[in-house]
Amino acid sequence: MDKPFLTALDERVLVCDGAMGTMLYAKGVFINKSFDALNLTQPELVSQVHQAYVRAGADIVETNTFGANRLKLGAFGLAEKLRAINAQGAHIARHAAHGRAYVAGAMGPLGVRIEPWGKTGVDEAREYFREQAEALAEGGVDLYVLETFRDLSEIGAAIEAIRAVSSLPIVAQMTTEEDGNTLDGTPPEKFAPELERRGATLIGVNCSVGPAPMLETIERMGAVTKLWLSAQPNAGKPRDVEGRNIYLCSPEYMASYARRFIQHNVRIVGGCCGTTPEHIAQIKAAVVAGKPAAVSAPSHAVGVPAVAEPVAPAAGPPVAREQKSRLAYAMARGQFVIGVELTPARGYRYETTVARARALKIHGVDVVNIPDGLRAGARLSALSLAVLIEQQAGIETLLHYSCRDRNLLGIQSDLLGAHAMGLRNLLLITGDPGRVGDYPDATAVFDVDSIGLTNLVARLNAGADVGGQSIGSPTAFHLGVSVNPAAPNLDEELRRFEYKAKAGAEFVLTRPVFDPEAFEPVLARIRPFGLPVVAGVYPFDSVLNAEFMANEVPGVRVPDALIERMRGAGTPQAARAEGLAIARDIAKALRGSVQGLQVSTPGGDIDTALALVDGLR
């Protein structure tokens, strides 16, 4: 092109290209392959797509590098080819454009959750983006396009990474639902000013929705920012036709919305999934025929103050810890607490479990722990059982809430419902992998881990949802997190605990402790955070059970001396008594070092649990 990109942008609306993946799939490339790797293996195929869009009138072509970051390429064993794939992607696009279109370096999300929702740090994310941005710069791009992001922290890291290696323009695009909010619930009134504040040259939206809902989002963005905007909708929602996703918006329909987009400060218009050169040709004709609305400031102006997003205030201050629950009150006052675990039974009958909970209450147990039993067959959900026990047995529960098999918005709805039904005490855990349990072929979904889950609940306790919008009255969850003192990589386990403590954890529950002496150094590293520690205790009920725990349960260490004690007991009855004696010895050794004990028994045997609990206070 004979003019710098920003100069051309000052003069007219620019048309971006359409979908790369849609076109490659239509040319016979299977979706289980790395499309980015085609830059090295089939560069002529990628070039054909670029050329088709240039012929259709595109002013901007995006490099075939949307997923060419280290993490996504690593899934295909291609991480070490990152630089070559990105640089070659830029070369292919530059050659195909042949001076008739600007080349935009395309960068997408990493494919993992970053803090505060995941364990990948912002600094790590920034480095992953930096190396991709650097390779694209070497290949010779005119601008960068960040697209299909759902997380403001992640796209912010990408902007910072690009700025560390280049001063080229940045188009920063989020992806939204039909209501205009991102997939994590952040509204345009929040993400648009934030993208402006972080230094994007243009801001916009792409993918996920068709042109009609995207127009409404664009209008809301235009009300809170002075930057020029970009819009790249899908060609409607896909419809399954004989096993293929077919996008049904016609080129003429897409073009009609292009005319509307440019009347709302949109300076770059194109398409995403399902759009083809035919769509782009019609959009180009509509743009040439239309006249964009006058703007009061150039889209690349620096330092334009962002309009503050309207966020409703919380209906009250955060709830003090001691007011959240009886368990929270006891812990805040330094009282020693005792919990006993009750596992949801198979099927839907709950009466026996509730009766056991009543017996525990009568014997002075403070809280019933309800583990997440989703991995172990058809069982009542832990959340449902916790509600039933609190309502019918009159004893507080500690709900083990796992983030497995739930996305962020599903987790948020679950927890708000749990709060509405009176649950307050939570133990936030990542959850077992899908192949642990009765159904090894069942799939597992991990949208966030326990660190992200802790951040989410802490945000609810502050009166805001994951998107930063007010939920009205803050929740009053009492937040517990887990630590495994026998973790194979203890330093990593405690590093993760530190993240959870800083996120808002209020107490710690450990996995079963079988070696109090070895536990003491772990406790010494936990104490500086000032959180009450409740230690897990587990009485063996047989030699077989002890050997199983020692050799087949991940993350558990049983000293050889305890196994020998169990083997030396003789009869099954004697072994059961010896297992209880061992647990009592461990409990007494821990009693002066922790603020509570949590008893788990094989098969939920409350008689053994109560025999162990007697005298602990």
N, C-alpha and C positions, 0 to 999 in steps of 0.2 A: 504494500500500500504506500502511496506517495505522501501520506500525512501521518504524524504520530497519532496513536490511538485516541488520546484525550482530546486532541484537536478535532478529529473526526466526530467524536462524541459530542463536542460542543455544537457542531453544525447540524447533526441529524440523528435520527433514531437508527440504531444498528440492529441488524437481524443476525441472530446466532443460529447455529445449525440445530439439527434435531437429534434423535436417538442414535447412538453408535451401536449399543447392544442389540436393539431391534433389527438393525440392518445386518449385523454380523450373523445373527441367528437365522435370518431369512436366507443368508448365503450358505447355510449348512454347518455353522459352528455350534457345537453343543454347549449348553449352558453350564455343564459341569467342568468346563475348561477355563483357564485364565485368559480372558479376552485381552488383557494387557500384554501377555506374552506373544500375541500375534504380531506385535511390533517387530519382533525378532524372527519369528518362524514364518509368518505370512504377511510381510509388509505391503505387498501389492494389494492384498485384500483390504487392508485398512485404508490404503491410499484410494482405492476405488470408492469407498464410502465418503471420504473427504471430498473427492472430486465431484461426486454426485450432488453434494450439498453446495459446493461452490457454483456449479452450473445452475442450481436452483436459485441462486442469488444471495446466499449467506455471506454476510460481511465478517463473520467470526466463525472459525472452526475450532472445536475443542480437541485437544490431543486425546488419543486413546490410552489414557493413563488414570482413569477414575479410581481404580483399585490398586495402583502401582506403588503402594507403600510397603514397608518392610513386613508388617504383620500380615497383610492380606497375601502378598506374594509368598510369604513363608509357608502358608497353607498349601501351596503348590510346589514347595521346594525350590522357589525361585528368588529367595531373599537376596542372594549374592548377585543377582542380575538386575537389581533395582536401578542402578545408575544407567546401565545400558538400555533398559526398557524405556525409561523416561526420556533420555536424550534422543533415542531413536524415534520415540513417539513424536517429539517436537520436530525432528528432521522430516519425518513422513508428512506431517501436516503442513510444514513450510513448503515442501516441494509440491504437494498437491494444491496448495493455495495459489501458487505461482504468481504471487504479488497481487492477487485479487481479493484476498481476505486476511484479516488479522488472525494470529495463532494464539489461542488461549491454553495455557497449561492447566489441565483439569485435575483436580485433587478432591477425593472423597473422604469420608470418615475412615477411621482406622479399623473399625469392625469390633472394637472392644470398648467396654465402659471405662471412662477415666474418672478420677476423683472429682466430686465427692461420691459418685455412684459406684465406682469400681476401684480395683487395686492399682491400675496404671496411673502413675503420677502425671500431673500437668507437664512437669519438666521432661518426663519420658516422651509424652505425646509430642511435645514441641520438637524434640530431637528427631522423632520419626518423620514429622512433616518437614523439618528443615532439610533433611537429606534428599527428600523427593523434590522440594522446591529448588534446591541447588542443582540437581540433575536436569530439571526442566529449563532452568536458566542457561545452563551450558548448551542445551539443545537449541536455544534461541526462540523463546516465546515472547509475545508482545504484552501479555497480561496473564494474570492467574484467575481461574474460576474455582471457587470453593463451592461445592454443591451437595445437596441432599444431606445436610447436617441437621441433627435433632437436638444437639447439646450445645448450649452457649459456651461452656467451658472448653469443649473440644474445638469448636470453630475459632474461639479466641486464641487457643494455642496455635492453630494453623496460621492465623493472621500474623501473630508474633514471629512464628518461624519464617514466614516469607519475608517479613520486614528485616529479619536478621541477615538475609542474603540478597535482597533485591529491593529496589524502589519502584518497581513496575506496578501498574494499577492492579487492584484486587477487587473482584466481584465476589461478594460473600452471600451465599444463598442458603436459607433454611428450607426444610420441608415440613409441611403442615397437614393437619387433618382438615376435613371439610368445614370445621368450625373456626378455622384460621389459626388455631393454636398448634404449636409443634407437637410431635408425637409424645413428648414428655409433658405437654400441657402448658408451655410458655406462650403467652399471647403476643401478637404483633406489637402491642403497646409497650411490651418490655424488650423483646429481642431486637426490634428495629433501632431504638436509641442505643442499645448496648453494642450492636455491630458498628454503628457510627462512632461511638466512643472508642472502640478498639482500633479504629483506623482503617476501616474498609473504604474503598473508593466509591463503589456502588453497592447497594444491598438489594436483596430480592428473595424470591421463593422459586422452588422448582420441584418437580416430581410429586408423587402421592395423589394429587387431585387433578381434575380437569380444569378447563379455563373458567367456568362459571364461579365455583367457590374460590378460585385463586384471585379473581377480580375483586371479590369482597375483601380478601386479605390485603391486596395491594392498596385498596382504598384506606384501610385502617393503618397501614404502614405510612402512607403518604401524609396522614394527619399528624404524625409524631416525628417526622424527620424531614430535613431539607435536602438530603442526598437524592440523586437520581436513583431510579429503581430498575430492577430487571425481573422479568417474568418468563418462566419456561415450564408451562403446564404439560401434563400428560395429555395424550389424545383421548381423554375421558377415562372411565373405568374399564379395565379389561373384562371381557366375557369369555368364558370357557366354551370353545367351539371345537368339538372332536379332539379334546386334549390339548388344544393350543389356546394361549391367551390372545384374543383379538381385541384391539382397541378400535372403538366404533366412531369416534369423532371424525367427521369428514374434513378435508383440507379447507373447504369453504367455511365451515363452522369455526374452525380454529382461527381463520383469517378475520372473521367478524369480531372475535374477541381481541385479536391483535389491535384492531382499530380502537377498541375501548381501553385497552391497556395504555396506549400511548397518550390518551387523554388524562391519565392519572400519574403523570411524571415518570412513566416507564421509558427508559432510554435504550434498553436492550430487551428484545423480545425474541423468543425462539420456542423450542419444544423439548420435551423430555421423552419418557417411555412411549412408544407407539407412534411417534412422529417420524415422518419420512421426508425425502426430498420433495414429494408432491405437496405436503403440508407447508414446507418452508417456502416453496415457490408462491403459494397463495398468500402466505403471511407477508412475503416481500412485496407483492403487488399491493396489498392493503396498506403497508407502511409507506410505500412511495406515493400512494394516492391520498393518504391521510396527513393531517397537520397536527403535530403534538402541541399540547397546551403550553403556553409561556410559563417559564419557571423564574423564580425570583433569585436563584443562586445556582451556579454551576454544580453539577453532581460531585465534582472532585474537590469542592471547597474544603479547606482544612480548618478545623476549629469552630465549625458551626455548632452552637450549643444544641444538644438533644433535648427534645421536649420530655419532661418526666412522665413516665407511664402512670396512669391512674390505678393505684392499688388500694383496695378497701382496707382500712385498718382492722386489726384483730379486735374482737369484741371484748377482750380483756387481757390482762397481763398473763404471762406464763404461770402455770400452777406450781406452787412451792413443792419441793420434793416430798416433804413429810405429809402433805395433804393429798397425795396421789392415791395411796392405798394403805391398808394396815401394815403390809409388808414394808412399804417404803417408810412409814412412820417408825416401825421397829428398828429398821436399819439406820435411819437418821439419828436415832437415840442411842445407837451402839448396842442394842440388844442382840443376844445370840438367837438365831432363827434356825428352825428345822423344817426341811421339806422332804416329802416322799413322792416318788414318781409313780404315777398310774398310767399305763399305756392304754390307748383306745382299743377296745375289744374288736374282734372280727364281726362283721355284720353291723346292723344298726341298733341292736339292743344295748342300752346303756345302764339299765337299772342296777346291775351288780356292781358296776364301777362307781356309781353314785353312792351305793350303800357302803362301799369300802372307803370312800371319801368321808362319809359321816363318821365312820369308826375312827379314822385318823384325826378328825376334828375333836372327838371326845377324848382322845388320848393326848391332846395338846400340841399336835402338829400345826405349824403356822401356815403352811402353803402346800398345795398339791401341784406337782410338776406334771405337765401334760406334754410329752414329746411328740414331735411330728412323726406320725406313723405311716405317711403316704407311701413309703418305699416297701412296706411289708404287707401287701395284699389289700383286700377289700375291707377297710376299717372306717369307722366313723371319723370324721375330720377332727383334728385336735382342737380347732376353734369351737366347733359345735359342742364337743364334750366339755370344754372349759366353761362355756356358758351354762350348760345343764348342771354341772357340779356347783357352780357359784349360786345358781338359782334354787337348787333343790337340796344341796348339802350344807350350804351356808358357810363354806370355807373358801378362802381366796385361792386362786390358781395362778400358776406361772406358766403361761402359754409359750411353748417353744415354737416360734414362728420362723419358718424357712422361706427363703426367697427362690427356692427351686420351683420350676414350673409356673412361675407367675412373672409377668412383666411389671414395670414400675407402676403403671396406672392400675393394674389389677391388684397389686400389693396395697396401693393407696386406698382403693375401695374396700378391700378386705379389712384393713386396719380401722378405717372410719366406722365400718359396720360393727367391728368388735368393740370399739369404744362406745358406740351407741347402745350396745347390749350390756355394758357395764364392766368389760374386761379392762384391767389397768396394768397388770404385771406382764412383761414380755421378756423372753430370752431370744435374742435375734441371732439366727444362725444361717449359714449358707445352705446347708442341707446335704444329704448324701447324694452321690452320683446315681444316675438312673439305673446302673447295672448292679446296684446293691439291693437285694430284696427278692420277692417272689417272681417278679416279671422282668428278667434281664433284658428283654427286647424293648421294654418301654423307653420312650425318649425322655430327655430332661431338658428343661429350658432354664438358663441362668442369665436373666437380664442384668442383674446386679448380684454382688456378693454381700456378705454380712457387714462389710464396711459401708457400702452404699446404702444398705438397709438401715444401718444406725443413723446415717446422715438424713435419710428420708424421715424416720420417725422423730428425730430431733427437730426437723423442720415443721412437722405437724404439731409438735409440742410448742413451737413458737408461733403457731397460728397461720402457717403458710403451706401450700401444696408444693409438689415437686417443680412446678413452673413458677413458683414465687408469688402466686396469687393467694389472697386471703381466704381462709376457710371459715372465717368468723371466730368463734370461740376456740382457743387453742385446745388441743387434746392434752390429757394428763397421764400419758403412759409412763410407767416406771421402767427404765431401760436397763436390761441386763445383757451382758455379752459373755461369750464362752472363751475359755482358754484351756488348751490341752497341755498339761505339764510334761507329758511324755511324747510330744510331737517329734517326729524324726528330725525336723529342722527347727530347733527351739528358737533360734534367733529370728527366723522368719515369722514364727508364731507370735513372738512377743512384739515384733515390729508391727504386725497387723493389729495386735491388741492396742498398741499405742495409738494407731489411727482411730480405732473405735473409741478409745477413751477420750481423745480430743474431739471426736464427733458428738459426744454427749452421753456416753455410757455412764450409768449410775451405780452399777454393781457388777461383780464377776462371779460366774459359776464355772467351776472347773470340771473337766472329765474325771472319772474315778481315780483316786490317788491310792496306789498300792505301796508306795515307798515314801513315807513322811520325811525321811532324811534327805532324799534326793529332791523332794518338793520344796524344801526350805530355800535353796538358792533361787528357785523360780519365784517364790513368794516375795523374796527380797527385791526382785526386779519389778514386781507388780505394785508393791506398797507405795512407792513414791507418787503414784497417781491418786492416792487417797480414796480409793474405791473399796467398799466392803467386799470381802472375798468369802464365797460359800464353796466349800470343798465337796467334791463328790466322793461317796463311800459306797462300796459294792461288796456284799457278802457272798462268797462262793457257796453253792449248794451241793457241790459234788467235786470229785477229782476231775471228772470229765469237763465240767464247767470251768474249773481253774485252768486246765490245760488249753481249753478252747480260747479263753480270754488271753492267755499268755502267747499263743501261737497263731491265732487266726483272726483276731480283731485288730484292724488297723489303728495305729495311734495309741496302743495300750502296752505298758511294760509291767510285767509281774516278776518280782524278784524270785530267783530260784529257791530261796529259803522258804517262801510261802508255798510254792508247789510241793516242796518236800514235806512241809507240815501237813498239807492236805493228803498226800500219799501215805503218810504215817498214821493217819487217823483210823484206818481199818475198815469198819463197816460203813455202809451208806449213811446211817443215822449219825455215827460218830464224825464222818466227814462233814455232814451238814452242821453239826455243832461246832466243829473246828473252824469252818468257814465263818460262822457267826462270831466266834472268839477272835479270829484274825481281824474281822471288821471292827470289833470293839476296840482292839488294841490300836488300830489305825485311827479310829475316831478319837480316842483319848489322847493320842500323840498330837493330833491336829487341833484339839479343842482350844488350846491356849493361843494358837497362831492365826485362827480364822474367825469370822463372825457368824458362821453358820455351817451346817452340814446338809447335804442333799443325798438321800438314801435311794438307791436303785436296787431292786432285787430281781433275780431271775423269775420270769413269769408273773411279776407283780404281786409277790407273796407279801401281804401286809402284816401277817403274823411275825415273820422274820424281821420286817422293817420296824415293827413296834417293839420287838425284843431288843433290837439294836438301839432304838430311840430311848428306851427306859433308862433313866439315870444320866442322860447326856446333859441335861440342864443343870 
